[in-house]
């Protein structure tokens, strides 16, 4: 498959850049496709298109925006099977997960953006002043490979709802979902120039972020890259929305139901091969329950058969690329050398897998809070167990990293869990396995980022204020 067309002025156009990025199938390690990059001229054309698109779309009605989002949602739903197939081939996401999580999350994101249109107070009278919420302008959206469709929707749908235009740079490692998204955009009835897409690597991303026509940058990815983007944006005082890394803790309180909690904790640390910013990769348990927790978790691993992501029976596919496989392996090896105790899994490929970037579900106990694996994002199916003696110690451990994106609390009652959760320095907390609500604001504290996505909160992120004194 050759991805060689960018999207500008309402049509697909051939890329004229000099570079090509190979895309490898993580199961077979063979080349799956090729992405041809945009040239400087292609990028300029896409940005000029977005500038013209903004002039038209910023004056659109709420009803027009709603109609387009309905069409976009329908277009993506029609492509759901093809999207799930591309995710399996390009990033190793099992087809069941693509069908039950990756695509539905994106569809929900559009739904909540549609509903947010009617939840916002677009104008309000304050004394003699009429306060208006107005679109910020042209937004650069840079998205990752791990949840490619969901992250594209989380940035583009609220921008459309806000009346902004977008230049999207999706990950060159997962091009299939982005291509199918843009095909749905093309059929949605959006005016020319409102949504544009370019292909390229970090260099093109830097050009996009620093371009004077870009008023806001929305980025999801690593904290290190997020800091570089914020620095570059600061030179022109651009607004930024940064959804970055995490090292989320799942806290099991002494009265929690382990048989209910532990299967969910294991799922939240292993789903998508642990390649999720909200992955609950740290499990905090009372010292008195440690042995029981270890035994139950170890037995649960059998429920996650590892294999070809195109096989419906596979629960756990490979990690997405060779670089990620090396990182997971290296971090597990370092933890073992520092005294962590291996309960299941281990570094490298599991037995019987000589090809493919497979990492087994790895559970480590006797992990100390200052170990790298307890502090840094692994982005693999690795769960570390830390013990605590008191609630105060549990709070300190949960808050003991530079991140603050997500977390979970398990207790005998919602009241107990909620009381504990209010001590956590993180953007969201899952109480006793509650379903994640994509209408609520999502984003991090600390080095997990700034700004919020989802629902009306994502739309508000794309708006600014204008005060008209003396107007009615």
C-alpha positions as MATLAB code, in Angstrom:
seq = 'XXXXXXXXXXXXXXXXXXXXXXXXXXXXXXXXXXXXXXXXXXXXXXXXXXXXXXXXXXXXXXXXXXXXXXXXXXXXXXXXXXXXXXXXXXXXXXXXXXXXXXXXXXXXXXXXXXXXXXXXXXXXXXXXXXXXXXXXXXXXXXXXXXXXXXXXXXXXXXXXXXXXXXXXXXXXXXXXXXXXXXXXXXXXXXXXXXXXXXXXXXXXXXXXXXXXXXXXXXXXXXXXXXXXXXXXXXXXXXXXXXXXXXXXXXXXXXXXXXXXXXXXXXXXXXXXXXXXXXXXXXXXXXXXXXXXXXXXXXXXXXXXXXXXXXXXXXXXXXXXXXXXXXXXXXXXXXXXXXXXXXXXXXXXXXXXXXXXXXXXXXXXXXXXXXXXXXXXXXXXXXXXXXXXXXXXXXXXXXXXXXXXXXXXXXXXXXXXXXXXXXXXXXXXXXXXXXXXXXXXXXXXXXXXXXXXXXXXXXXXXXXXXXXXXXXX';
ca = [
       0.000    0.000    0.000;
       1.335    3.406   -0.948;
       0.157    6.491    0.947;
       1.279    9.283   -1.336;
      -1.483   11.881   -1.225;
      -2.076   14.718    1.191;
      -5.382   16.572    1.517;
      -5.739   20.279    0.748;
      -8.348   22.568   -0.806;
     -10.940   19.829   -0.451;
      -9.135   17.197   -2.509;
      -6.390   14.594   -2.367;
      -3.167   15.712   -4.031;
       0.079   13.889   -4.682;
       2.899   14.505   -2.204;
       6.055   15.976   -3.705;
       8.454   15.462   -0.794;
      11.744   13.573   -1.229;
      11.350   11.062    1.624;
       9.456    7.820    2.107;
       8.700    6.130    5.437;
       8.296    2.337    5.460;
       5.486    0.937    7.608;
       6.134   -2.525    9.033;
       3.680   -5.185   10.104;
       4.594   -5.825   13.777;
       3.480   -9.459   13.567;
       5.556  -10.462   10.541;
       8.222   -7.700   10.634;
       7.700   -7.327    6.879;
       6.961   -4.059    5.123;
       3.229   -3.364    5.048;
       3.126   -0.026    3.243;
       4.984    3.171    2.400;
       4.212    6.780    3.294;
       5.524    9.472    0.971;
       6.183   12.776    2.704;
       5.007   16.255    1.865;
       7.398   18.882    0.588;
       7.683   22.388    2.011;
       5.447   23.512   -0.848;
       2.831   20.900    0.027;
       2.804   22.071    3.633;
       2.442   25.705    2.596;
      -0.450   24.738    0.328;
      -2.220   22.912    3.156;
      -1.785   25.838    5.544;
      -3.007   28.326    2.936;
      -5.983   26.061    2.376;
      -6.697   26.041    6.117;
      -6.500   29.832    6.277;
      -9.095   30.137    3.521;
     -11.184   27.398    5.097;
     -11.229   29.219    8.406;
     -12.543   32.411    6.858;
     -15.565   30.523    5.566;
     -16.151   28.036    8.364;
     -15.793   30.494   11.249;
     -19.055   32.077   10.054;
     -20.937   28.773    9.817;
     -24.019   28.079   11.888;
     -24.309   25.586   14.725;
     -26.707   23.591   12.546;
     -24.186   23.405    9.689;
     -21.480   22.153   12.027;
     -23.829   19.580   13.531;
     -24.847   18.274   10.104;
     -21.235   17.791    9.028;
     -20.364   15.939   12.239;
     -23.345   13.620   11.748;
     -22.104   12.851    8.232;
     -18.563   12.317    9.457;
     -19.723    9.904   12.149;
     -21.710    7.917    9.595;
     -18.760    7.825    7.203;
     -16.439    6.435    9.856;
     -18.990    3.861   10.987;
     -19.198    2.591    7.405;
     -15.413    2.121    7.404;
     -15.167    0.449   10.839;
     -14.072   -2.982    9.589;
     -11.400   -1.534    7.303;
     -10.107    0.667   10.118;
      -9.821   -2.287   12.513;
      -7.990   -4.288    9.848;
      -5.484   -1.482    9.254;
      -4.828   -1.156   13.001;
      -4.086   -4.889   13.224;
      -1.673   -4.770   10.292;
       0.094   -1.526   11.195;
       0.278   -1.399   15.006;
      -0.645   -4.954   16.067;
      -3.986   -4.024   17.639;
      -6.172   -7.160   17.813;
      -9.241   -6.926   15.595;
     -11.567   -7.427   18.578;
     -10.045   -4.383   20.247;
     -10.286   -2.298   17.098;
     -13.951   -3.217   16.746;
     -14.915   -2.870   20.418;
     -12.699    0.008   21.559;
     -10.627    1.881   18.986;
     -13.425    2.665   16.511;
     -16.274    3.103   19.051;
     -14.193    5.579   21.059;
     -13.806    7.704   17.939;
     -17.510    7.532   17.137;
     -18.349    8.523   20.706;
     -15.936   11.428   20.388;
     -17.863   12.788   17.416;
     -21.184   12.219   19.172;
     -20.117   14.182   22.236;
     -18.708   16.979   20.071;
     -22.098   17.191   18.338;
     -23.897   17.337   21.664;
     -21.401   19.862   23.011;
     -22.461   22.297   20.302;
     -25.785   22.736   22.093;
     -24.381   22.652   25.631;
     -22.114   25.665   25.206;
     -23.229   29.200   25.960;
     -21.900   30.854   22.812;
     -22.889   34.388   23.908;
     -23.831   35.950   27.233;
     -24.709   39.451   28.369;
     -22.697   40.808   31.309;
     -23.798   44.323   32.147;
     -23.261   46.429   29.049;
     -20.948   43.834   27.532;
     -21.845   41.061   25.103;
     -19.333   38.238   25.578;
     -18.870   35.947   22.576;
     -17.023   32.665   22.282;
     -15.285   32.701   18.915;
     -13.060   30.195   17.073;
      -9.353   30.637   17.718;
      -8.234   30.133   14.103;
      -6.115   27.565   12.296;
      -5.148   24.625   14.505;
      -2.232   22.247   13.949;
      -3.189   18.753   15.134;
      -0.376   16.232   15.615;
      -1.504   12.741   16.553;
       0.180    9.480   17.677;
       0.103    5.891   16.433;
      -1.316    4.021   19.444;
      -4.966    5.164   19.206;
      -4.716    6.882   15.834;
      -8.386    7.305   14.927;
      -9.543    8.269   18.421;
      -6.817   10.872   18.750;
      -7.540   12.356   15.328;
     -11.220   12.655   16.212;
     -10.413   14.103   19.662;
      -8.709   17.031   17.936;
     -10.527   17.477   14.634;
     -14.166   17.021   15.743;
     -14.096   19.769   18.413;
     -12.219   22.070   16.034;
     -14.961   21.609   13.448;
     -17.578   22.241   16.145;
     -15.779   25.400   17.264;
     -15.627   26.837   13.739;
     -11.874   26.385   13.373;
      -9.893   24.876   10.529;
      -7.237   22.197   10.935;
      -3.977   21.012    9.465;
      -3.640   17.415   10.626;
      -0.301   15.618   10.765;
      -1.060   12.013   11.725;
       1.577    9.481   12.670;
       3.413    8.082    9.687;
       3.555    4.744   11.572;
      -0.233    4.202   11.411;
      -1.379    5.777    8.136;
      -4.390    3.565    7.402;
      -6.758    5.026    9.980;
      -5.826    8.589    8.990;
      -6.405    7.897    5.305;
      -9.827    6.383    5.989;
     -10.691    9.315    8.262;
      -9.881   11.790    5.512;
     -11.988    9.828    3.030;
     -14.897   10.230    5.455;
     -14.084   13.952    5.775;
     -14.132   14.262    1.980;
     -17.678   12.836    1.880;
     -18.985   14.768    4.894;
     -19.969   17.999    3.169;
     -17.295   20.130    4.827;
     -16.323   23.192    2.778;
     -12.935   23.135    1.119;
     -10.037   23.932    3.430;
     -11.644   23.259    6.802;
      -9.758   19.995    7.381;
      -6.395   19.371    5.712;
      -3.856   16.568    6.149;
      -0.129   16.359    5.538;
       2.345   13.480    5.766;
       5.776   13.836    7.315;
       8.101   13.146   10.191;
       9.416   15.315   13.031;
      10.940   17.935   10.733;
       7.640   18.647    9.013;
       5.972   18.719   12.421;
       8.404   21.395   13.573;
       7.686   23.466   10.468;
       3.959   23.143   11.073;
       4.183   24.157   14.739;
       6.357   27.187   14.040;
       4.397   28.485   11.043;
       3.045   31.998   11.763;
      -0.396   31.154   10.343;
      -0.993   28.515   13.017;
      -2.826   29.966   16.018;
      -2.979   26.830   18.190;
      -1.205   23.490   18.443;
      -2.861   20.323   19.711;
      -0.437   17.446   20.275;
      -0.642   13.970   21.761;
       2.574   12.086   22.361;
       5.588   11.911   24.611;
       6.337   14.456   27.314;
       9.762   15.145   25.812;
       8.297   16.122   22.438;
       5.477   18.035   24.146;
       8.020   20.230   25.905;
       9.724   21.003   22.585;
       6.394   21.944   21.037;
       5.514   24.219   23.956;
       8.906   25.920   23.659;
       8.485   26.453   19.919;
       4.898   27.694   20.334;
       5.948   30.128   23.049;
       8.098   32.062   20.583;
       4.904   33.244   18.884;
       2.661   32.932   21.968;
       0.565   30.207   20.338;
      -1.924   28.346   22.471;
      -1.158   24.686   23.109;
      -3.125   21.623   24.105;
      -0.718   18.864   25.121;
      -1.859   15.365   26.053;
       1.351   13.653   27.125;
       2.655   10.660   29.057;
       1.349    8.959   32.149;
       2.288    6.494   34.875;
      -1.133    5.826   36.286;
      -1.689    4.009   39.567;
      -4.493    1.591   40.384;
      -4.920    1.663   44.154;
      -6.533   -1.338   45.857;
      -7.788   -0.411   49.320;
      -7.986   -3.065   52.067;
     -11.729   -3.685   51.719;
     -11.761   -3.986   47.925;
     -13.234   -7.023   46.166;
     -10.100   -8.522   44.588;
     -11.984  -10.871   42.294;
     -13.714   -7.879   40.749;
     -10.785   -5.475   40.779;
      -7.832   -7.524   39.567;
      -9.196   -8.653   36.166;
      -9.939   -5.017   35.368;
      -6.521   -3.843   36.555;
      -4.837   -6.455   34.382;
      -6.944   -5.393   31.410;
      -6.171   -1.721   31.966;
      -2.445   -2.442   32.065;
      -2.397   -4.812   29.078;
      -5.035   -3.662   26.593;
      -3.510   -2.497   23.288;
      -0.329   -4.228   24.525;
      -0.034   -1.593   27.250;
       0.361    1.127   24.628;
      -2.055    3.628   26.121;
      -1.270    6.869   27.903;
      -3.883    5.966   30.547;
      -2.473    2.466   31.083;
      -2.726    1.550   34.765;
       0.843    0.314   34.943;
       1.300    0.603   38.735;
      -0.737   -1.487   41.165;
      -0.675   -0.338   44.795;
      -1.789   -3.003   47.285;
      -1.859   -3.292   51.090;
       1.069   -5.314   52.364;
      -1.348   -7.749   54.046;
      -2.927   -8.628   50.666;
       0.269   -8.883   48.622;
       0.534  -12.681   48.405;
      -3.142  -13.080   47.543;
      -2.951  -10.369   44.867;
       0.143  -11.931   43.316;
      -1.460  -15.382   43.109;
      -4.712  -14.110   41.602;
      -3.002  -11.901   39.032;
      -0.683  -14.662   37.889;
      -3.628  -16.963   37.247;
      -5.457  -14.280   35.265;
      -2.710  -13.922   32.646;
      -3.952  -17.083   30.909;
      -7.057  -15.128   29.873;
      -4.882  -13.027   27.557;
      -3.670  -15.356   24.750;
      -0.971  -13.728   22.656;
      -0.946  -14.113   18.880;
      -1.761  -12.749   15.437;
      -3.912   -9.616   15.865;
      -5.936  -10.596   12.789;
      -7.101  -13.728   14.635;
     -10.348  -12.986   16.527;
      -9.193  -15.283   19.345;
      -6.116  -13.165   20.054;
      -6.398  -10.930   23.086;
      -2.844   -9.540   23.058;
      -0.980   -8.599   19.904;
       2.621   -7.449   19.468;
       3.826   -3.991   20.393;
       3.784   -1.638   17.453;
       7.407   -1.463   16.352;
      10.960   -2.635   16.948;
      11.898    0.479   18.885;
       9.061   -0.080   21.325;
       9.953   -3.760   21.723;
      13.520   -2.819   22.611;
      12.325   -0.243   25.158;
      10.031   -2.702   26.931;
      12.741   -5.365   27.002;
      15.397   -2.978   28.298;
      13.193   -1.568   31.068;
      12.147   -5.025   32.296;
      15.767   -6.200   32.322;
      16.809   -3.110   34.289;
      14.054   -3.664   36.868;
      15.089   -7.282   37.392;
      18.711   -6.245   37.825;
      17.595   -3.744   40.499;
      15.824   -6.405   42.542;
      12.291   -6.607   41.150;
      10.763  -10.077   41.390;
       9.300  -11.637   38.248;
       5.855  -13.199   38.636;
       5.075  -13.841   34.991;
       6.405  -12.901   31.556;
       9.866  -11.404   31.306;
      12.101   -9.534   28.850;
      12.185  -10.272   25.137;
       9.927  -12.441   23.015;
       7.906  -15.159   24.730;
       8.711  -18.790   24.035;
       7.538  -19.912   20.608;
       7.619  -16.456   19.064;
      10.753  -16.134   16.964;
       9.346  -13.385   14.768;
       7.199  -10.386   15.525;
       7.551   -7.696   18.189;
       5.746   -9.692   20.846;
       6.100   -8.901   24.532;
       4.447  -11.172   27.091;
       2.330   -9.744   29.874;
       4.942   -9.116   32.537;
       4.110   -8.666   36.217;
       6.829   -7.515   38.606;
       6.621   -7.402   42.394;
       9.023   -6.112   45.049;
       9.252   -2.949   42.969;
      10.611    0.082   44.793;
       9.186    3.571   44.162;
      12.499    4.969   42.919;
      13.036    2.320   40.244;
      12.813    3.573   36.659;
      10.016    1.124   35.911;
       7.933    2.658   38.721;
       8.571    6.211   37.508;
       8.654    6.147   33.708;
       6.149    5.118   31.074;
       6.980    1.700   29.622;
       4.299    1.635   26.909;
       4.142   -2.139   26.985;
       2.153   -4.874   28.767;
       4.037   -4.468   32.049;
       2.391   -4.172   35.473;
       4.443   -3.367   38.584;
       3.224   -4.015   42.118;
       4.092   -1.688   44.981;
       3.032   -2.464   48.541;
       1.929    0.016   51.175;
       1.274   -0.083   54.918;
      -1.062    2.882   55.406;
      -3.478    5.013   53.437;
      -1.114    7.975   53.738;
       1.665    5.903   52.188;
      -0.661    4.787   49.397;
      -1.491    8.416   48.576;
       2.191    9.346   48.560;
       3.047    6.437   46.258;
       0.185    7.191   43.869;
       1.290   10.839   43.636;
       4.975    9.962   43.595;
       5.736   10.474   39.915;
       6.032   13.536   37.674;
       2.884   12.479   35.821;
      -0.812   12.976   36.546;
      -3.003   11.732   33.723;
      -5.245    8.994   35.079;
      -5.665    6.512   37.903;
      -8.053    4.116   39.593;
      -9.269    3.330   43.099;
     -10.907    0.110   44.282;
     -12.729   -0.051   47.618;
     -15.645   -1.754   49.319;
     -17.921    1.217   48.647;
     -18.033    4.051   46.108;
     -17.929    6.547   48.979;
     -14.666    5.153   50.345;
     -13.104    5.024   46.898;
     -14.251    8.549   46.023;
     -12.904    9.954   49.283;
      -9.500    8.436   48.542;
      -9.605    9.534   44.876;
      -9.873   13.186   45.845;
      -6.310   12.950   47.199;
      -4.870   11.974   43.818;
      -3.091   14.574   41.713;
      -4.348   13.436   38.349;
      -6.764   14.521   35.656;
      -9.155   11.594   36.022;
      -9.774    8.722   38.432;
     -11.780    5.571   37.681;
     -13.868    4.550   40.706;
     -14.397    0.791   41.144;
     -14.039    0.077   37.439;
     -16.583    2.628   36.195;
     -16.807    3.086   32.435;
     -14.692    5.914   31.076;
     -16.942    8.848   30.224;
     -15.758   10.495   27.002;
     -18.050   13.488   27.549;
     -15.969   14.622   30.524;
     -12.733   16.626   30.225;
      -9.616   14.553   29.573;
      -6.094   15.788   30.176;
      -3.265   15.759   32.643;
      -1.573   17.465   35.537;
       2.170   17.903   35.914;
       4.195   16.478   33.039;
       1.120   14.755   31.627;
       0.254   17.952   29.818;
      -1.966   21.015   29.651;
      -5.446   21.618   28.294;
      -8.441   19.316   27.932;
     -10.158   17.256   25.249;
     -13.594   15.568   24.878;
     -17.144   16.852   24.557;
     -17.897   20.524   25.119;
     -14.593   20.861   26.975;
     -12.715   20.003   23.784;
     -14.718   22.617   21.894;
     -13.970   25.245   24.557;
     -10.260   24.497   24.067;
     -10.640   25.766   20.471;
     -12.438   28.996   21.400;
     -11.407   32.449   22.541;
     -13.428   35.343   24.005;
     -14.515   38.590   22.452;
     -16.206   41.271   24.573;
     -18.397   43.857   22.849;
     -19.039   46.734   25.275;
     -22.307   48.509   24.566;
     -23.628   45.699   22.353;
     -26.841   43.755   22.899;
];
